[in-house]
Amino acid sequence: AAGVFATLWDQSPVGLAHAGGLDESTAATLQATAWETWQAWRAAPGREPKADDPGCAGPRADLVAAAFAGLDADGNGRLDCSECRRFAAFMCFAGDSDAWSKEFLELCREVEAAASAGIPLDGFRRLVDCGTQSLLFCSDCADDDLRELIVSLQRPAPEPSAVAARLKRIVIVPGNGCTNVRRSNWYGWLAGQLEAAGVEVGIRNMPDPMTARESLWLPFIVRELAGGEKRLRETIVVGHSSGATAAMRLAETHRVGGIVLVAAYTSDLGDLNERASGYFSRPWQWEKQKENAGFIVQFASTDDPFLPLEEQRKVREGLAPVIEYLEFDKRSHFFSAPFWELVEVLERELGVAIKKK
């Protein structure tokens, strides 16, 4: 039963169908059978637990308990929806807030916990030891995964000077080639949504719009869009494409309230214009970015026509484990409005409600 479960449960029915040539219905049936067999075996009367069984006392149990304690921010012995989402983000959950709310309810159902109360330690142990029937993310963790999670949860919070008690404004940094920023891609649409909710927005046509040189863009972001270094600490910088690379370099040298990276990348990809921008002339200082940014969120798309997925994932790897990584299908280079997933992130970080229009 354990062998069947381990073989089938690494992938969703869609993944199984793709890898094994099965239709999705057959794959889902096999997967459900594996799950039921595994659970029945674990619960069988008279089965003597072995030393290496999940949940037994020992180093594994200590790791699980330490990870749970790190996630349990209020110390009440249960993980609520927001506390559990930190674990899901670590395990590369890529859905939005609505998807996570539904996912959390499903997780609570699987471990027989009331969503209003949260998931207790025993329920969390079931998730990390046995996985979940969820198709949105895989929750089972190896010991090394748990160690990495514990380290990430123990990372000290940014110094008070790094992030204002309340973030106050958004700066929108476009991709290169945009001569009229408000009329390009989703930039003007996002600015309108935020401004209608009373949020201060920095959005202007950029100097050197075609090449987007770092030497011109970074001072412009600080002085003209944010209004100075002090105000930058209270500002969320939303960067798209070239703007995302600018936001990353900015966070290497400046305290910033937070950065949101849309279609971010790490190299010039052999493009002479990208090379001339200056962003790729030296190694990335990932630790500086993590130290200086109050939070980091990245949006990536599997079908980006300009950026290979592995290029986008290099950003995630460099900024792990503090980054919140959101990966989507069929979003191309994130050209179009509406972009509600981005709005949801900004709502959460600003603490404001933005009415959809």
C-alpha positions as CSV (number, residue, x, y, z in Angstrom):
1,A,0.0,0.0,0.0
2,A,2.8,2.4,0.9
3,G,4.6,1.7,-2.4
4,V,1.5,2.3,-4.4
5,F,0.8,5.5,-2.5
6,A,4.4,6.8,-2.9
7,T,4.3,6.0,-6.7
8,L,1.0,7.6,-7.5
9,W,0.8,10.5,-5.0
10,D,3.8,12.6,-6.3
11,Q,1.6,14.0,-9.1
12,S,-1.9,15.2,-9.6
13,P,-4.2,13.2,-12.0
14,V,-3.3,15.6,-14.7
15,G,0.4,15.0,-14.1
16,L,-0.1,11.2,-14.0
17,A,-2.0,11.3,-17.2
18,H,0.8,13.3,-18.8
19,A,3.6,11.1,-17.5
20,G,2.0,7.7,-17.8
21,G,-0.2,8.0,-20.8
22,L,-3.3,7.5,-18.7
23,D,-6.6,9.4,-19.1
24,E,-7.3,11.7,-16.3
25,S,-10.3,9.7,-15.0
26,T,-8.3,6.5,-14.7
27,A,-5.4,8.4,-13.1
28,A,-7.7,10.0,-10.5
29,T,-9.3,6.6,-9.7
30,L,-5.9,5.0,-9.2
31,Q,-4.8,7.9,-7.0
32,A,-8.0,7.8,-4.9
33,T,-7.5,4.0,-4.4
34,A,-4.0,4.5,-3.3
35,W,-5.0,7.1,-0.8
36,E,-7.8,5.0,0.6
37,T,-5.6,1.9,0.8
38,W,-2.8,3.8,2.6
39,Q,-5.2,5.3,5.1
40,A,-6.9,2.0,5.8
41,W,-3.5,0.3,6.3
42,R,-2.4,3.0,8.8
43,A,-5.6,2.7,10.7
44,A,-5.8,-1.2,10.7
45,P,-6.5,-2.6,14.2
46,G,-3.5,-4.4,15.7
47,R,-0.9,-2.9,13.4
48,E,2.1,-2.4,15.5
49,P,3.8,1.0,14.8
50,K,7.4,0.7,13.8
51,A,10.2,3.0,14.8
52,D,10.3,4.7,11.4
53,D,6.5,5.2,11.1
54,P,5.4,8.8,10.8
55,G,4.4,10.4,14.1
56,C,6.5,8.1,16.3
57,A,8.8,9.7,18.8
58,G,12.3,10.6,17.4
59,P,14.1,13.2,15.3
60,R,11.3,13.3,12.7
61,A,8.6,14.0,15.3
62,D,10.8,16.8,16.8
63,L,11.2,18.4,13.3
64,V,7.4,18.3,12.8
65,A,6.8,19.8,16.2
66,A,9.3,22.6,15.6
67,A,7.9,23.4,12.2
68,F,4.4,23.5,13.7
69,A,5.5,25.8,16.5
70,G,7.2,28.2,14.1
71,L,4.0,28.4,12.0
72,D,1.7,28.8,15.1
73,A,2.2,32.6,15.4
74,D,-0.4,33.1,18.1
75,G,0.7,30.1,20.1
76,N,-2.8,28.6,20.5
77,G,-1.8,25.1,19.4
78,R,-3.7,25.3,16.1
79,L,-2.9,26.7,12.6
80,D,-5.5,29.0,11.2
81,C,-6.0,29.9,7.6
82,S,-3.3,32.6,7.4
83,E,-0.8,30.6,9.5
84,C,-1.2,27.5,7.4
85,R,-0.8,29.6,4.2
86,R,2.8,30.3,5.2
87,F,3.4,26.5,5.0
88,A,1.5,26.3,1.7
89,A,3.6,29.1,0.2
90,F,6.8,27.3,1.3
91,M,5.5,24.2,-0.5
92,C,4.9,26.3,-3.7
93,F,1.2,26.8,-3.5
94,A,0.4,29.0,-6.5
95,G,-3.3,30.0,-6.0
96,D,-4.8,33.3,-5.1
97,S,-6.6,34.1,-1.8
98,D,-9.9,32.6,-2.9
99,A,-8.2,29.4,-4.0
100,W,-6.4,29.2,-0.7
101,S,-9.5,29.7,1.3
102,K,-11.1,26.7,-0.4
103,E,-7.9,24.7,-0.1
104,F,-7.7,25.3,3.6
105,L,-11.3,24.1,4.1
106,E,-10.3,20.9,2.2
107,L,-7.2,20.4,4.3
108,C,-9.3,20.8,7.5
109,R,-11.8,18.2,6.2
110,E,-9.0,15.7,5.4
111,V,-7.5,16.0,8.9
112,E,-10.9,16.1,10.5
113,A,-10.4,19.6,12.0
114,A,-12.9,22.5,12.2
115,A,-11.8,25.3,10.0
116,S,-12.9,27.8,12.5
117,A,-10.6,26.3,15.1
118,G,-7.6,25.5,12.9
119,I,-5.4,22.5,12.3
120,P,-3.8,20.9,15.4
121,L,-0.3,19.3,15.6
122,D,-1.7,15.8,14.9
123,G,-3.4,17.1,11.8
124,F,-0.3,19.0,10.6
125,R,1.7,15.8,11.2
126,R,-0.7,13.9,8.9
127,L,-0.2,16.5,6.2
128,V,3.6,16.5,6.2
129,D,3.9,12.8,6.7
130,C,1.2,11.5,4.4
131,G,0.4,14.2,2.0
132,T,-3.0,15.4,0.9
133,Q,-5.6,14.6,-1.7
134,S,-5.4,18.2,-2.8
135,L,-4.5,18.9,-6.4
136,L,-3.2,22.4,-5.8
137,F,0.0,21.6,-3.9
138,C,1.8,18.7,-2.3
139,S,2.2,18.9,1.4
140,D,4.3,15.9,2.3
141,C,7.8,16.9,3.5
142,A,11.1,15.2,3.7
143,D,13.2,15.9,6.8
144,D,15.4,18.3,4.8
145,D,12.2,20.2,3.7
146,L,11.2,20.5,7.3
147,R,14.6,21.8,8.3
148,E,14.5,24.4,5.6
149,L,11.0,25.4,6.7
150,I,12.1,25.8,10.3
151,V,15.1,28.0,9.3
152,S,12.9,30.2,7.2
153,L,10.4,30.6,10.1
154,Q,13.3,31.6,12.4
155,R,14.6,34.3,10.1
156,P,14.4,37.6,12.0
157,A,11.9,40.1,10.9
158,P,13.2,43.2,9.0
159,E,14.5,46.0,11.2
160,P,11.8,48.6,12.1
161,S,13.6,51.1,9.9
162,A,13.3,48.8,6.9
163,V,9.5,48.7,6.8
164,A,7.1,51.4,8.0
165,A,4.4,50.3,10.4
166,R,2.0,50.9,7.6
167,L,2.7,50.8,3.9
168,K,1.4,54.0,2.3
169,R,1.9,54.0,-1.5
170,I,2.5,51.9,-4.6
171,V,5.1,52.6,-7.3
172,I,4.6,51.0,-10.7
173,V,7.7,50.4,-12.7
174,P,7.0,49.3,-16.3
175,G,8.8,47.1,-18.7
176,N,11.0,48.6,-21.4
177,G,9.5,49.9,-24.6
178,C,6.6,51.8,-22.9
179,T,6.6,55.4,-23.9
180,N,3.1,56.1,-22.4
181,V,3.0,54.1,-19.2
182,R,-0.6,54.7,-18.2
183,R,-1.8,53.4,-21.6
184,S,0.5,50.3,-21.6
185,N,-0.3,46.8,-20.5
186,W,-2.2,46.8,-17.1
187,Y,-0.3,49.7,-15.5
188,G,-2.9,52.4,-15.9
189,W,-5.7,50.0,-15.1
190,L,-3.9,49.1,-11.8
191,A,-3.3,52.7,-11.0
192,G,-7.0,53.5,-11.5
193,Q,-8.1,50.7,-9.2
194,L,-5.7,51.8,-6.4
195,E,-6.4,55.5,-6.8
196,A,-10.2,54.9,-6.6
197,A,-9.5,53.2,-3.2
198,G,-7.5,56.2,-2.0
199,V,-4.1,54.7,-2.4
200,E,-1.2,57.0,-3.4
201,V,0.3,55.7,-6.7
202,G,3.6,56.7,-8.3
203,I,3.4,56.2,-12.1
204,R,5.1,58.3,-14.7
205,N,6.7,57.9,-18.1
206,M,10.3,56.6,-17.5
207,P,13.5,58.1,-18.8
208,D,15.3,56.0,-21.4
209,P,12.1,53.9,-22.0
210,M,13.6,51.6,-24.7
211,T,16.8,50.5,-22.9
212,A,15.7,51.1,-19.3
213,R,19.3,51.7,-18.1
214,E,19.8,51.0,-14.4
215,S,21.8,54.2,-14.0
216,L,18.8,56.3,-15.0
217,W,15.9,54.2,-13.7
218,L,16.9,53.5,-10.1
219,P,17.5,57.2,-9.2
220,F,14.2,58.1,-11.0
221,I,12.3,55.4,-9.0
222,V,13.7,56.7,-5.7
223,R,13.4,60.5,-6.3
224,E,10.5,60.9,-8.7
225,L,8.2,57.9,-8.2
226,A,8.6,57.2,-4.4
227,G,9.6,60.8,-3.4
228,G,12.9,60.0,-1.7
229,E,14.6,57.3,0.3
230,K,12.5,57.8,3.5
231,R,9.3,57.5,1.6
232,L,10.6,54.4,-0.3
233,R,10.6,52.6,3.0
234,E,6.8,53.0,3.1
235,T,6.4,52.0,-0.6
236,I,5.6,48.8,-2.4
237,V,7.5,48.7,-5.7
238,V,5.6,46.8,-8.4
239,G,7.9,46.0,-11.3
240,H,7.0,44.3,-14.6
241,S,9.6,42.7,-16.8
242,S,12.5,45.2,-17.0
243,G,10.8,46.9,-14.1
244,A,11.1,43.7,-12.1
245,T,14.9,43.6,-12.6
246,A,15.0,47.3,-11.6
247,A,13.1,46.5,-8.4
248,M,15.5,43.7,-7.5
249,R,18.6,45.9,-8.0
250,L,16.9,48.7,-6.1
251,A,16.4,46.4,-3.1
252,E,20.1,45.6,-3.1
253,T,21.0,49.1,-2.1
254,H,17.8,50.6,-0.6
255,R,15.3,49.8,2.1
256,V,11.9,49.3,0.5
257,G,8.5,48.5,2.0
258,G,8.1,45.5,-0.4
259,I,8.6,44.4,-4.0
260,V,6.3,42.6,-6.3
261,L,8.0,41.1,-9.3
262,V,5.9,40.3,-12.4
263,A,7.7,38.3,-15.1
264,A,11.1,38.6,-13.5
265,Y,14.4,37.2,-14.8
266,T,18.1,37.1,-14.0
267,S,20.1,37.3,-17.2
268,D,20.2,39.3,-20.5
269,L,19.2,36.1,-22.4
270,G,21.6,37.0,-25.1
271,D,19.8,40.2,-26.0
272,L,22.0,43.2,-26.7
273,N,19.5,45.8,-25.5
274,E,19.0,43.9,-22.2
275,R,22.8,43.7,-21.8
276,A,23.0,47.5,-22.4
277,S,20.6,48.1,-19.5
278,G,23.3,47.3,-17.0
279,Y,21.2,45.1,-14.7
280,F,23.1,41.9,-15.6
281,S,26.7,43.1,-15.4
282,R,27.3,41.5,-12.0
283,P,26.0,38.7,-9.7
284,W,22.7,39.2,-8.0
285,Q,22.9,40.1,-4.2
286,W,20.0,37.9,-3.1
287,E,20.7,38.2,0.6
288,K,20.7,42.0,0.4
289,Q,17.3,42.0,-1.4
290,K,15.9,39.7,1.3
291,E,17.3,41.9,4.0
292,N,16.1,45.2,2.6
293,A,12.6,44.3,1.3
294,G,9.8,44.1,3.7
295,F,8.2,41.3,1.6
296,I,8.7,39.8,-1.8
297,V,6.1,38.4,-4.1
298,Q,6.8,37.0,-7.6
299,F,4.3,36.3,-10.5
300,A,5.5,33.8,-13.1
301,S,3.8,32.2,-16.1
302,T,4.6,28.8,-17.6
303,D,4.0,30.0,-21.2
304,D,5.9,33.3,-21.1
305,P,7.1,33.8,-24.7
306,F,10.2,35.8,-23.7
307,L,11.3,34.1,-20.4
308,P,11.9,30.4,-20.1
309,L,10.3,29.1,-16.9
310,E,13.6,28.0,-15.5
311,E,14.8,31.6,-15.9
312,Q,11.8,32.8,-13.8
313,R,12.4,30.1,-11.2
314,K,16.0,31.2,-10.7
315,V,14.5,34.3,-9.1
316,R,12.5,32.2,-6.8
317,E,15.6,30.1,-5.9
318,G,17.7,33.1,-5.2
319,L,15.1,34.7,-2.9
320,A,13.9,31.6,-1.2
321,P,12.6,31.0,1.4
322,V,11.2,34.5,2.0
323,I,9.6,34.9,-1.4
324,E,5.9,34.2,-2.1
325,Y,6.0,32.6,-5.5
326,L,2.9,32.5,-7.6
327,E,3.1,30.5,-10.9
328,F,0.3,30.5,-13.4
329,D,-0.5,28.9,-16.8
330,K,-1.5,30.7,-19.9
331,R,-0.7,34.2,-18.7
332,S,2.0,34.9,-21.3
333,H,4.2,37.9,-20.2
334,F,1.4,39.3,-18.1
335,F,0.5,41.9,-20.6
336,S,-3.2,42.3,-20.0
337,A,-5.7,43.8,-17.5
338,P,-7.5,42.9,-15.4
339,F,-4.9,41.5,-13.1
340,W,-6.9,40.7,-10.0
341,E,-4.3,38.4,-8.4
342,L,-1.9,41.4,-8.2
343,V,-4.7,43.5,-6.7
344,E,-5.3,40.9,-4.0
345,V,-1.6,40.9,-3.0
346,L,-1.6,44.7,-2.7
347,E,-4.9,44.7,-0.8
348,R,-3.4,42.3,1.7
349,E,-0.1,44.2,2.2
350,L,-1.7,47.7,2.3
351,G,-4.6,46.6,4.5
352,V,-7.2,48.2,2.2
353,A,-10.2,46.9,0.3
354,I,-10.2,47.6,-3.4
355,K,-13.6,47.4,-5.1
356,K,-13.4,45.6,-8.5
357,K,-14.3,47.9,-11.4
